[in-house]
């Protein structure tokens, strides 16, 4: 038989927020596979993965709208309805960015120059790692609300510190990639170069948004 606390948590939006974050992370993870196929010039596989990303993002949108529509005006939790909506909106950006990157690259059949293949792959890996840590942070936050253990709070704080480290590493990687691209851009199509810079920024934004998920949870923990 579920406890009173379980019943209260069951009425909260946290389980749905966790499910939404899982979908957002899945979009980013699938984007990583998509990215690798573009580097190997396998556009059939890339297109299939882009379709998957779009479908996952659509499901995330559906769940987001469902959460908003059914969110009670008064929550049995220490934070406000607006706090939940804000967290949901940030998570949603992860799925949106993954969809935007895949759509842009597929539409232009974008393939990064060989000189940038390794560093851009490393940047993508950092973004996937950041999204994964953000998802773990949401999971630990949910456990903290349900169990209320000090150890859970420590786990959340450790994950938040890791998000900060990854975001800083992502910033440094973007700087080095842009420098490498600048060194060879005179030999490339100018329009392609413009879009290379755009994708570098978008991929780096995934780590930024993942950090914002953590920052929002920090705000919720302070209430």
SERO-4910 file (N, C-alpha, C, O; in steps of 0.05 Angstrom, whole numbers):
BEGIN
 pado doro    nc1    nc2    nc3   cac1   cac2   cac3    cc1    cc2    cc3    oc1    oc2    oc3
  Unk    A     17    -24      0      0      0      0     18     25      0     36     27     17
  Unk    A     13     44    -18     30     68    -19     26     85      6      5     86     17
  Unk    A     48     98     14     47    116     37     33    142     30     28    148      6
  Unk    A     28    158     50     16    184     46     34    201     28     25    215     10
  Unk    A     60    200     34     79    216     18     79    207    -11     79    224    -29
  Unk    A     78    181    -15     77    171    -43     52    181    -57     53    188    -81
  Unk    A     30    182    -43      5    191    -55      7    221    -63     -2    229    -84
  Unk    A     19    237    -45     22    265    -51     41    269    -74     35    286    -92
  Unk    A     63    255    -75     82    258    -97     69    248   -122     74    259   -144
  Unk    A     52    227   -121     39    218   -145     21    238   -157     17    238   -182
  Unk    A     11    257   -141     -6    279   -152     11    302   -162      0    321   -174
  Unk    A     37    301   -157     54    323   -165     62    319   -195     58    298   -206
  Unk    A     73    341   -207     81    338   -235    109    327   -239    118    324   -261
  Unk    A    123    320   -217    151    312   -219    155    287   -236    175    286   -252
  Unk    A    138    268   -234    141    244   -251    139    251   -281    154    240   -297
  Unk    A    121    269   -288    118    277   -316    142    294   -324    151    292   -347
  Unk    A    153    311   -306    176    327   -312    200    308   -318    215    313   -337
  Unk    A    202    287   -302    224    267   -307    221    254   -334    240    251   -349
  Unk    A    196    247   -341    191    234   -367    198    253   -390    209    244   -410
  Unk    A    191    278   -386    197    298   -407    227    301   -410    237    303   -433
  Unk    A    242    302   -388    271    304   -389    284    280   -403    303    283   -417
  Unk    A    272    257   -398    282    232   -411    280    235   -442    298    226   -457
  Unk    A    258    246   -451    254    250   -480    273    270   -491    284    267   -512
  Unk    A    278    292   -476    297    312   -484    325    300   -487    339    305   -506
  Unk    A    333    284   -467    359    271   -468    360    252   -491    381    250   -504
  Unk    A    339    238   -497    338    219   -519    343    234   -546    356    223   -563
  Unk    A    331    257   -548    335    273   -573    365    280   -576    376    277   -598
  Unk    A    378    288   -555    407    295   -556    424    270   -562    442    271   -578
  Unk    A    417    248   -549    432    224   -554    430    214   -583    449    205   -595
  Unk    A    405    216   -594    401    208   -622    415    227   -640    425    219   -662
  Unk    A    417    253   -633    431    272   -649    461    265   -651    473    268   -672
  Unk    A    472    254   -630    500    245   -631    504    224   -652    524    225   -667
  Unk    A    486    205   -654    488    184   -674    484    196   -702    499    189   -721
  Unk    A    465    215   -704    461    229   -729    487    243   -739    494    241   -762
  Unk    A    500    256   -720    524    271   -726    546    253   -737    559    260   -756
  Unk    A    549    230   -724    570    211   -733    565    202   -761    584    198   -777
  Unk    A    539    198   -768    533    189   -796    538    211   -816    545    205   -839
  Unk    A    534    236   -808    541    258   -827    570    258   -833    579    264   -856
  Unk    A    587    253   -813    616    254   -817    625    231   -835    645    234   -849
  Unk    A    610    209   -835    617    187   -853    603    188   -879    604    169   -895
  Unk    A    588    210   -884    574    214   -909    552    193   -914    545    187   -936
  Unk    A    540    184   -892    518    164   -893    492    179   -889    481    179   -867
  Unk    A    482    191   -910    459    208   -908    432    193   -906    413    204   -896
  Unk    A    432    168   -915    407    153   -912    402    147   -882    380    150   -872
  Unk    A    423    138   -868    421    133   -839    416    159   -824    400    160   -805
  Unk    A    429    181   -833    425    207   -820    397    216   -823    385    227   -804
  Unk    A    385    212   -846    357    220   -850    338    204   -832    319    215   -820
  Unk    A    343    178   -829    326    162   -811    328    171   -783    308    172   -768
  Unk    A    352    179   -774    356    189   -747    343    216   -743    333    222   -722
  Unk    A    344    233   -764    331    259   -762    301    255   -759    288    270   -744
  Unk    A    290    236   -772    261    230   -769    255    221   -741    235    229   -730
  Unk    A    273    205   -730    270    196   -702    271    219   -683    255    221   -664
  Unk    A    290    237   -687    293    260   -669    267    277   -670    257    286   -650
  Unk    A    257    281   -694    233    297   -697    209    284   -683    193    298   -670
  Unk    A    207    257   -685    185    243   -672    187    245   -641    167    248   -628
  Unk    A    212    242   -631    216    244   -602    210    272   -593    197    276   -572
  Unk    A    219    292   -608    213    320   -601    183    326   -601    173    341   -584
  Unk    A    169    314   -620    140    318   -621    127    305   -596    108    317   -585
  Unk    A    137    282   -588    126    269   -564    133    286   -539    116    289   -521
  Unk    A    156    298   -539    163    316   -516    145    340   -516    136    349   -494
  Unk    A    138    351   -539    120    374   -541     92    366   -531     79    381   -516
  Unk    A     83    342   -539     57    332   -530     56    330   -500     37    338   -487
  Unk    A     77    318   -488     78    315   -459     80    342   -445     67    346   -425
  Unk    A     95    360   -457     97    387   -445     70    401   -444     63    412   -423
  Unk    A     55    399   -466     29    411   -466      9    398   -447     -8    411   -435
  Unk    A     12    371   -444     -5    357   -426      1    365   -397    -17    368   -381
  Unk    A     27    368   -390     34    376   -363     23    404   -357     12    408   -336
  Unk    A     26    422   -376     17    449   -372    -14    450   -368    -24    464   -351
  Unk    A    -28    434   -385    -57    434   -384    -68    422   -358    -89    430   -348
  Unk    A    -53    404   -346    -63    389   -322    -49    398   -296    -54    386   -275
  Unk    A    -32    418   -298    -17    427   -274    -36    441   -255    -48    461   -263
  Unk    A    -39    431   -231    -57    444   -212    -47    472   -204    -23    477   -204
  Unk    A    -66    489   -198    -59    516   -190    -43    517   -164    -26    534   -160
  Unk    A    -49    498   -147    -35    496   -121    -22    469   -119    -35    448   -122
  Unk    A      5    469   -115     20    444   -114     25    437    -85     29    454    -68
  Unk    A     25    411    -79     32    401    -53     62    399    -51     73    377    -44
  Unk    A     76    420    -57    105    421    -58    114    448    -49     99    467    -48
  Unk    A    141    451    -42    151    476    -31    156    498    -52    168    518    -46
  Unk    A    148    493    -77    153    513    -98    127    518   -114    108    502   -112
  Unk    A    127    539   -130    103    548   -143    100    534   -171    119    523   -182
  Unk    A     76    537   -181     69    526   -207     87    538   -229     96    525   -247
  Unk    A     94    564   -226    111    578   -245    139    565   -246    152    565   -267
  Unk    A    148    555   -223    175    543   -222    175    518   -239    195    513   -253
  Unk    A    154    502   -238    152    477   -254    152    484   -283    165    471   -299
  Unk    A    136    504   -291    134    512   -319    161    522   -329    168    517   -352
  Unk    A    176    537   -312    202    547   -320    221    524   -325    236    524   -345
  Unk    A    222    504   -308    239    481   -311    232    465   -336    249    457   -352
  Unk    A    206    462   -341    197    448   -364    205    462   -390    213    449   -409
  Unk    A    204    489   -390    211    504   -414    240    501   -420    248    499   -444
  Unk    A    257    501   -400    286    497   -404    292    469   -415    307    467   -434
  Unk    A    280    449   -404    284    422   -414    276    420   -443    288    406   -459
  Unk    A    254    434   -449    243    432   -477    263    443   -497    263    435   -520
  Unk    A    280    462   -489    299    473   -507    320    453   -516    330    454   -539
  Unk    A    326    433   -500    344    412   -507    334    396   -531    348    392   -551
  Unk    A    309    388   -530    296    373   -552    295    391   -577    300    381   -599
  Unk    A    288    416   -573    285    434   -596    312    439   -610    313    439   -635
  Unk    A    333    442   -595    359    447   -607    369    422   -622    380    425   -644
  Unk    A    364    399   -611    372    374   -625    357    372   -652    369    365   -672
  Unk    A    331    378   -651    315    378   -676    325    399   -696    327    393   -720
  Unk    A    331    422   -686    340    444   -704    367    437   -717    371    441   -741
  Unk    A    386    426   -701    412    419   -712    409    398   -734    421    400   -755
  Unk    A    394    377   -727    391    355   -747    377    364   -772    385    357   -794
  Unk    A    357    381   -769    342    391   -792    360    409   -810    359    407   -834
  Unk    A    376    426   -797    394    444   -812    415    428   -827    420    433   -851
  Unk    A    428    409   -813    449    394   -826    439    376   -848    453    373   -868
  Unk    A    416    364   -843    405    346   -864    397    362   -888    402    354   -911
  Unk    A    384    385   -884    374    401   -906    397    411   -924    393    414   -948
  Unk    A    420    417   -912    442    427   -928    463    405   -934    483    410   -946
  Unk    A    458    380   -924    477    358   -927    504    367   -917    525    364   -930
  Unk    A    504    379   -893    528    390   -881    546    368   -871    539    351   -855
  Unk    A    571    370   -880    592    352   -870    616    369   -863    627    382   -880
  Unk    A    624    368   -838    647    384   -829    673    375   -843    676    351   -849
  Unk    A    691    394   -848    717    387   -860    731    366   -843    728    365   -819
  Unk    A    748    350   -856    762    329   -842    779    340   -819    782    327   -798
  Unk    A    790    364   -822    806    376   -801    791    381   -776    802    383   -754
  Unk    A    764    383   -778    748    390   -755    732    366   -744    718    368   -724
  Unk    A    734    343   -758    718    320   -751    722    312   -722    702    307   -707
  Unk    A    746    309   -713    752    300   -686    743    320   -665    729    313   -646
  Unk    A    751    346   -667    742    365   -647    712    369   -646    701    373   -624
  Unk    A    699    369   -669    669    373   -668    656    349   -656    635    351   -643
  Unk    A    667    325   -660    657    301   -648    660    302   -617    642    294   -602
  Unk    A    682    313   -609    687    316   -580    668    336   -568    658    333   -545
  Unk    A    662    357   -583    643    377   -573    615    365   -571    601    370   -551
  Unk    A    607    349   -590    582    335   -590    580    317   -566    559    315   -553
  Unk    A    602    303   -560    603    284   -537    599    299   -511    586    290   -493
  Unk    A    611    323   -509    608    339   -485    578    347   -482    568    348   -459
  Unk    A    565    354   -504    537    362   -502    520    338   -493    501    341   -477
  Unk    A    525    314   -504    510    291   -496    515    285   -466    496    278   -451
  Unk    A    540    288   -457    546    284   -429    532    304   -412    521    296   -390
  Unk    A    531    328   -420    517    349   -405    487    343   -402    476    345   -381
  Unk    A    475    335   -424    446    328   -424    441    304   -406    421    303   -392
  Unk    A    460    285   -406    457    261   -389    459    269   -359    444    259   -343
  Unk    A    478    286   -353    480    295   -325    456    311   -316    447    309   -294
  Unk    A    445    328   -335    421    343   -329    398    324   -323    382    329   -305
  Unk    A    396    302   -339    375    283   -333    379    270   -306    359    267   -291
  Unk    A    403    263   -299    409    251   -273    402    270   -251    393    262   -229
  Unk    A    407    296   -256    401    316   -236    371    317   -230    362    319   -207
  Unk    A    355    315   -252    326    315   -249    317    290   -233    299    292   -217
  Unk    A    330    268   -239    323    243   -225    329    245   -195    313    238   -178
  Unk    A    353    256   -189    361    258   -161    343    279   -146    337    275   -123
  Unk    A    336    300   -160    318    320   -149    291    308   -142    280    313   -120
  Unk    A    281    291   -159    256    277   -154    258    259   -129    241    258   -112
  Unk    A    281    244   -127    285    227   -104    287    243    -79    278    234    -58
  Unk    A    300    266    -81    302    283    -57    275    293    -47    270    293    -23
  Unk    A    257    300    -66    231    308    -58    215    285    -45    200    289    -26
  Unk    A    220    261    -56    204    238    -46    215    227    -20    199    220     -2
  Unk    A    241    226    -17    253    214      6    263    234     27    261    229     51
  Unk    A    273    257     17    282    278     35    307    272     49    311    281     72
  Unk    A    325    257     37    350    249     50    372    270     44    374    280     22
  Unk    A    389    275     64    411    293     59    430    283     38    442    298     23
  Unk    A    433    256     37    451    244     17    441    250    -11    458    254    -29
  Unk    A    415    252    -15    404    259    -42    411    287    -49    418    293    -72
  Unk    A    410    305    -30    418    333    -35    447    334    -43    455    350    -60
  Unk    A    464    319    -29    492    318    -36    497    308    -64    514    319    -79
  Unk    A    482    288    -72    484    278   -100    476    299   -120    489    302   -141
  Unk    A    455    314   -115    446    335   -133    468    356   -135    475    365   -157
  Unk    A    480    364   -113    500    385   -113    525    375   -128    538    391   -142
  Unk    A    532    350   -126    555    339   -141    549    340   -171    567    346   -186
  Unk    A    525    333   -179    517    334   -207    517    363   -218    525    367   -241
  Unk    A    509    381   -202    509    409   -210    537    419   -214    542    434   -233
  Unk    A    556    411   -198    584    418   -201    595    406   -227    610    419   -241
  Unk    A    586    381   -233    595    369   -257    585    383   -282    599    386   -302
  Unk    A    560    392   -281    548    408   -303    564    433   -308    569    440   -331
  Unk    A    572    446   -286    589    471   -289    615    464   -303    624    479   -320
  Unk    A    628    442   -295    653    434   -307    650    428   -337    666    436   -353
  Unk    A    629    413   -344    625    406   -372    619    431   -389    629    433   -411
  Unk    A    603    449   -378    597    473   -393    622    490   -398    625    501   -420
  Unk    A    640    492   -379    665    506   -382    682    492   -403    695    505   -420
  Unk    A    683    466   -402    699    451   -421    688    454   -449    702    456   -469
  Unk    A    661    455   -451    648    459   -477    655    487   -488    661    489   -512
  Unk    A    656    507   -471    663    534   -480    691    534   -492    697    546   -513
  Unk    A    710    521   -478    737    520   -487    740    505   -513    755    513   -531
  Unk    A    725    483   -516    726    468   -541    715    484   -564    726    483   -586
  Unk    A    694    499   -559    683    516   -581    703    537   -590    706    542   -614
  Unk    A    718    549   -571    738    568   -579    759    556   -596    768    568   -616
  Unk    A    768    532   -589    789    519   -605    779    511   -632    794    512   -652
  Unk    A    754    502   -634    743    494   -660    740    518   -678    746    517   -702
  Unk    A    730    540   -667    728    565   -683    755    574   -693    757    584   -716
  Unk    A    775    572   -677    802    579   -685    812    562   -708    824    571   -727
  Unk    A    806    536   -706    815    517   -727    799    522   -752    811    520   -774
  Unk    A    774    529   -750    758    535   -774    767    561   -787    769    563   -811
  Unk    A    774    581   -771    784    606   -781    809    602   -798    813    616   -818
  Unk    A    826    583   -789    851    578   -802    848    567   -830    865    570   -847
  Unk    A    825    554   -835    821    541   -861    798    552   -877    793    544   -900
  Unk    A    784    572   -866    759    581   -878    763    594   -906    744    593   -922
  Unk    A    786    605   -911    791    617   -937    791    597   -960    787    604   -983
  Unk    A    794    571   -953    794    550   -973    766    537   -976    763    518   -991
  Unk    A    747    547   -961    720    534   -960    699    553   -973    704    577   -976
  Unk    A    677    541   -979    654    557   -989    645    576   -967    639    567   -945
  Unk    A    644    602   -973    636    621   -952    609    616   -939    606    620   -915
  Unk    A    590    607   -955    563    601   -943    566    577   -924    553    576   -903
  Unk    A    581    556   -932    585    533   -915    598    542   -889    590    532   -867
  Unk    A    618    559   -891    632    568   -867    612    581   -847    614    576   -823
  Unk    A    594    598   -858    574    611   -841    558    591   -825    552    594   -802
  Unk    A    550    569   -839    533    549   -826    550    531   -807    539    521   -787
  Unk    A    576    527   -813    593    513   -795    594    527   -768    591    515   -747
  Unk    A    598    553   -769    598    569   -744    572    567   -729    571    565   -705
  Unk    A    550    567   -744    524    566   -732    519    539   -717    509    539   -695
  Unk    A    527    517   -730    524    491   -718    542    488   -694    534    476   -674
  Unk    A    566    498   -696    584    497   -672    571    510   -648    571    500   -626
  Unk    A    559    534   -653    545    548   -631    521    532   -621    517    530   -597
  Unk    A    505    521   -639    481    506   -631    488    481   -614    476    475   -594
  Unk    A    509    467   -623    518    443   -608    528    451   -581    521    439   -561
  Unk    A    543    473   -579    552    483   -553    529    492   -536    531    490   -511
  Unk    A    508    502   -548    485    511   -532    472    489   -517    459    494   -496
  Unk    A    475    464   -526    463    442   -512    475    439   -483    460    435   -464
  Unk    A    501    443   -481    514    443   -455    504    466   -438    500    464   -414
  Unk    A    501    490   -451    492    513   -437    463    509   -425    458    515   -402
  Unk    A    446    498   -442    418    493   -433    418    472   -411    402    474   -392
  Unk    A    435    451   -414    436    431   -393    444    443   -367    433    435   -346
  Unk    A    463    461   -367    471    475   -343    448    491   -331    444    493   -307
  Unk    A    431    503   -349    408    519   -340    388    501   -326    374    509   -307
  Unk    A    385    476   -335    368    457   -321    378    454   -293    362    455   -274
  Unk    A    404    450   -290    415    448   -263    411    473   -246    405    472   -223
  Unk    A    415    497   -259    411    522   -245    382    525   -235    378    535   -213
  Unk    A    363    517   -252    335    519   -244    329    501   -220    314    508   -202
  Unk    A    341    477   -220    337    459   -198    350    470   -173    339    466   -151
  Unk    A    372    484   -176    385    497   -153    365    517   -140    363    519   -116
  Unk    A    351    532   -157    331    551   -148    309    537   -133    300    546   -112
  Unk    A    300    515   -144    278    500   -131    287    489   -104    272    488    -84
  Unk    A    313    480   -102    323    470    -77    326    491    -55    325    485    -31
  Unk    A    328    516    -64    332    538    -45    306    548    -33    306    564    -15
  Unk    A    283    538    -44    257    548    -34    249    533     -9    227    538      2
***
